[in-house]
Amino acid sequence: MAEIFILIPGRTSEQGCGISEGKFLDKYQQQINSLQVAPGDMQRLGLAEGDRVRLTSCERGQQVEVTVVEAKGDELPEGLLFIAYGDISSKLMGGDTHGSGMPTSKGIDVELEVLGK
Amino acid sequence: MATVESSVPATGELKIVEDATCTFCGCVCDDIDLTVENNQITKAKRACVLGKAWFLNHEIEEKPSCLIDGKPATLEQGYDRAAQILTGGKYPIVYGLSDSPCEAQRVAVSITDWIDGTIDTTTSVCHGPSGMAFQGVGEVTCSLGEVTNRGDFIMFWGSNPAESHPRHFTKYSLMPKGMFVPNGRKDRTCVIVDVRKTKSAKAADIFLQIKPRKDFEGLWTLRALAKGVELDPKVVKEETGIELAVWQDVMDRMKAAKFGVIFFGMGLTMTRGKHANSEALLALTRDMNDHTRFVAKPNRGHGNVTGADNVVSWRTGYPFGVNHNRGYPRFNPGEYTTSDTLANGEADCGMMIACDPMANFSQPAREHLASIPYIALDAKETPTTRAAAVAFTVATYGINAPGTVYRMDDVPIPLRPAFESPHPSDFDVLTNIERRVKAIKGISG
């Protein structure tokens, strides 16, 4: 069953290093395609690292499939998801900037559906 | 055809470049000592993890300097085709600029003016909302040098410098010993506000984990406390996720500070509220000057995004999102900003300079960009260069190309390139395109 989460895309130092190495190489691709989930949410949803989930943007219905990793320690509170900026997070963003020039790029409501291994 | 094979200098010399400038992030550290062997940087002394990746992974792209529709072409053919594209549309856009030196940015604005186009920078999807807030509220500000020498209360709101600006704490804001903070970190109080307990949180004396999308409410809570307004503890806790007593403690420390600084990041500008969030933070900073000295600074991401704001402002009067279609500059974020001109399907051709909208923009914007002819300038291959009608591989600014960049506190810093590239610089490419645009438009001089 799908559950609503708030997705926070952001920078990571690994992603920054990956930009310098090359956007088509492993480090960058691994960063932008890994969804961090809070340990409590991982346990509750029966998720293990490497499992696949489907995210659906609540605003535009855009869907992506992504691999999960467990967020370190208490870095991420339950109910929040984190992913490094990149193709996945851009797909989930809406085009409307609400008169600001800036699409809502953080705090995106998404439905999460567990797909399994 | 200009190829790498034909023009790479074959040198075996070892060179030390002192005080080189790192242009990866807005800190623009200009104290890096580079060791260069055979046109490869082998050491980058004092560089952070991002700076080391920037310098040590740098390689000259082994591809032609120009591709037209994915096929190798001469630079002259590329300049001609670029000028034809830019002068052939009804709604040309020029976008990017934050990883180009000011000299190249200046030419990009000129081209936009000649073609009655719209110019925008990556600021619009970074601190553009803060730019709007500066116009509404004003900016109480200072240089990073003043932060180092005076700052005794340092707050980071929606910013994670430990990952995005790794030398921020050690070079500028927390650790350095300064004229009025002789004991460095011991003389400073650090407060970090974020929705996540980021790697930066470890550096804080007080970490406030605010509810997502409640930054505006948190900032107005502090504004109320600064003015001595009585608040309902239950409502404050419900709205912000943080006890009123904790907010009050922070406000007491802010009032007790001699020189307070609030650094803020895209946790504010990219979240619902956007410019209203930045306005609240700038207004809080202004309010605090009734009690003590307080300043605010956006933590800027790209190496010369601050230069882009400055150059576009000098040339047009506005910092980003500027339309020249009526023959004079008009500023309207939400209309002339690139996310909008693309997602709304208005732009019919463009030039993407040192940016990667095909990776970072919303899906509707990316789909429209893929459907129009555009020129791309980048030192590396990206999703944007791959889909470009004309793609120029350019020399990397700061490593191969000279120029001027602006640090995040608007301080201009010269670049000290380590070695030459066989590829042209952004400035070279844009200057040649400008000449051809002027010729097509019948503009002399």
Boltz contact constraints between the chains, C-beta under 6 A:
constraints:
  - contact:
      token1: [A, 6]
      token2: [B, 212]
      max_distance: 6.0
  - contact:
      token1: [A, 11]
      token2: [B, 163]
      max_distance: 6.0
  - contact:
      token1: [A, 11]
      token2: [B, 164]
      max_distance: 6.0
  - contact:
      token1: [A, 12]
      token2: [B, 163]
      max_distance: 6.0
  - contact:
      token1: [A, 13]
      token2: [B, 49]
      max_distance: 6.0
  - contact:
      token1: [A, 13]
      token2: [B, 163]
      max_distance: 6.0
  - contact:
      token1: [A, 16]
      token2: [B, 50]
      max_distance: 6.0
  - contact:
      token1: [A, 17]
      token2: [B, 53]
      max_distance: 6.0
  - contact:
      token1: [A, 20]
      token2: [B, 53]
      max_distance: 6.0
  - contact:
      token1: [A, 20]
      token2: [B, 54]
      max_distance: 6.0
  - contact:
      token1: [A, 20]
      token2: [B, 57]
      max_distance: 6.0
  - contact:
      token1: [A, 21]
      token2: [B, 57]
      max_distance: 6.0
  - contact:
      token1: [A, 23]
      token2: [B, 382]
      max_distance: 6.0
  - contact:
      token1: [A, 74]
      token2: [B, 197]
      max_distance: 6.0
  - contact:
      token1: [A, 75]
      token2: [B, 196]
      max_distance: 6.0
  - contact:
      token1: [A, 75]
      token2: [B, 197]
      max_distance: 6.0
  - contact:
      token1: [A, 76]
      token2: [B, 196]
      max_distance: 6.0
  - contact:
      token1: [A, 90]
      token2: [B, 360]
      max_distance: 6.0
  - contact:
      token1: [A, 91]
      token2: [B, 363]
      max_distance: 6.0
  - contact:
      token1: [A, 93]
      token2: [B, 362]
      max_distance: 6.0
  - contact:
      token1: [A, 95]
      token2: [B, 343]
      max_distance: 6.0
  - contact:
      token1: [A, 95]
      token2: [B, 362]
      max_distance: 6.0
  - contact:
      token1: [A, 95]
      token2: [B, 364]
      max_distance: 6.0
  - contact:
      token1: [A, 95]
      token2: [B, 365]
      max_distance: 6.0
  - contact:
      token1: [A, 97]
      token2: [B, 334]
      max_distance: 6.0
  - contact:
      token1: [A, 97]
      token2: [B, 339]
      max_distance: 6.0
  - contact:
      token1: [A, 97]
      token2: [B, 340]
      max_distance: 6.0
  - contact:
      token1: [A, 99]
      token2: [B, 334]
      max_distance: 6.0
  - contact:
      token1: [A, 100]
      token2: [B, 129]
      max_distance: 6.0
  - contact:
      token1: [A, 100]
      token2: [B, 274]
      max_distance: 6.0
  - contact:
      token1: [A, 100]
      token2: [B, 275]
      max_distance: 6.0
  - contact:
      token1: [A, 100]
      token2: [B, 333]
      max_distance: 6.0
  - contact:
      token1: [A, 100]
      token2: [B, 334]
      max_distance: 6.0
  - contact:
      token1: [A, 101]
      token2: [B, 124]
      max_distance: 6.0
  - contact:
      token1: [A, 101]
      token2: [B, 128]
      max_distance: 6.0
  - contact:
      token1: [A, 101]
      token2: [B, 321]
      max_distance: 6.0
  - contact:
      token1: [A, 101]
      token2: [B, 333]
      max_distance: 6.0
  - contact:
      token1: [A, 101]
      token2: [B, 334]
      max_distance: 6.0
  - contact:
      token1: [A, 101]
      token2: [B, 337]
      max_distance: 6.0
  - contact:
      token1: [A, 102]
      token2: [B, 125]
      max_distance: 6.0
  - contact:
      token1: [A, 102]
      token2: [B, 128]
      max_distance: 6.0
  - contact:
      token1: [A, 102]
      token2: [B, 129]
      max_distance: 6.0
  - contact:
      token1: [A, 102]
      token2: [B, 274]
      max_distance: 6.0
  - contact:
      token1: [A, 103]
      token2: [B, 339]
      max_distance: 6.0
  - contact:
      token1: [A, 103]
      token2: [B, 362]
      max_distance: 6.0
  - contact:
      token1: [A, 104]
      token2: [B, 272]
      max_distance: 6.0
  - contact:
      token1: [A, 105]
      token2: [B, 270]
      max_distance: 6.0
  - contact:
      token1: [A, 106]
      token2: [B, 270]
      max_distance: 6.0
  - contact:
      token1: [A, 106]
      token2: [B, 271]
      max_distance: 6.0
  - contact:
      token1: [A, 107]
      token2: [B, 212]
      max_distance: 6.0
  - contact:
      token1: [A, 107]
      token2: [B, 213]
      max_distance: 6.0
  - contact:
      token1: [A, 107]
      token2: [B, 271]
      max_distance: 6.0
  - contact:
      token1: [A, 107]
      token2: [B, 272]
      max_distance: 6.0
